[in-house]
Amino acid sequence: MTRHVLAIDFGGTKVALGTAAVDAPDGRPHTMMRLRTQGAGGALQVVERTLTAARELLSTPAAVGVSTFGVVRDEVIRLAPNVPGWDGMALPRLLRTEFGDTPVAIDNDVNAGAAAELRWGALRGVDTGLYVNLGTGLAAALVAGGKVLPGAHGAAGEIGYLRDSASAPAFADGHAPLEEAVSGSALARRGSALLGREVTAAELFDLHAEPGVGELLDEALNTLSRTIANLCITLDPQRVVIGGGLMGAAPHILPRVATALARSVPFPPQLTTATFVDDAPLVGALALALALA
């Protein structure tokens, strides 16, 4: 009988679950299920509903991979303010209690996305690389020796907290300054305020001719490109892979990043889009599980 692994991706608005055979040739889940996070009800009910769904999807997994927003630090989740009770929750312990002797791997969603690219995607065969996720939030994963670097506290790549100027607020002030400037949620917020109506970040790129919108996007893309170039100067990667929900605007984003890399980085890396844009954290959770199976 073919053994299967279970993958769970905890997101701020949805939870995705999937299964795959241990000999799966690619990162595509065999079966999938989605739940609304319903975070206003608190973290524990999100986990309980998810584990109930997991039992229905696959009762005896060979291994379990889990991706989550925030970072895993000292057996609890940190830097995860979006769902009440998620920050500080002992998610690893809850998973071990549920799955017993079944091996479980857990990582943050961006590192999981990088794991998917390493196993099946645009980072396959890359020794030193950079994965940047441009979505509702903003974060990166650093790859060295063909593996994702967690950092001393599990927070490597949390670039949303970078400060691009001396006047920018800081983590101690309750801010993630770079994320608040150039992420999908930031562009939607800033664009909506500028236009006087609700718009998404994706819609904003189609409205670049509107008064002020072009300037807003130029500022954001300049900041983003400068940040990625600085990361490349620091890490010296072979390849930079960009993924996330904003990749629908890749024709606007990638040329700006490519120009910054060519001008600023002594040895410019290859630049490409991610193989997995939709459900990258879930595919990454599958990769985490398969590494244990």
Stockholm file with secondary structure:
# STOCKHOLM 1.0

chainA/1-293         MTRHVLAIDFGGTKVALGTAAVDAPDGRPHTMMRLRTQGAGGALQVVERTLTAARELLSTPAAVGVSTFGVVRDEVIRLAPNVPGWDGMALPRLLRTEFGDTPVAIDNDVNAGAAAELRWGALRGVDTGLYVNLGTGLAAALVAGGKVLPGAHGAAGEIGYLRDSASAPAFADGHAPLEEAVSGSALARRGSALLGREVTAAELFDLHAEPGVGELLDEALNTLSRTIANLCITLDPQRVVIGGGLMGAAPHILPRVATALARSVPFPPQLTTATFVDDAPLVGALALALALA
#=GR chainA/1-293 SS CCCEEEEEEECSSEEEEEEEETTCSSSCCSEEEEEECCGGGCHHHHHHHHHHHHHHHCSSCSCEEEEESSEEETTEEESCCSSTTTTTCCHHHHHHHHHTTSCEEEEEHHHHHHHHHHHHSTTTTCSSEEEEEESSSEEEEEEETTEECCCTTSCTTCGGGCCSSTTSCCGGGTCCTTHHHHSHHHHHHHHHHHHTSCCCHHHHHHTTTSTTHHHHHHHHHHHHHHHHHHHHHHHCCSEEEEESGGGGGHHHHHHHHHHHHHHHCSSCCEEEECSCCTTHHHHHHHHHHHTTC
#=GC SS_cons         CCCEEEEEEECSSEEEEEEEETTCSSSCCSEEEEEECCGGGCHHHHHHHHHHHHHHHCSSCSCEEEEESSEEETTEEESCCSSTTTTTCCHHHHHHHHHTTSCEEEEEHHHHHHHHHHHHSTTTTCSSEEEEEESSSEEEEEEETTEECCCTTSCTTCGGGCCSSTTSCCGGGTCCTTHHHHSHHHHHHHHHHHHTSCCCHHHHHHTTTSTTHHHHHHHHHHHHHHHHHHHHHHHCCSEEEEESGGGGGHHHHHHHHHHHHHHHCSSCCEEEECSCCTTHHHHHHHHHHHTTC
//
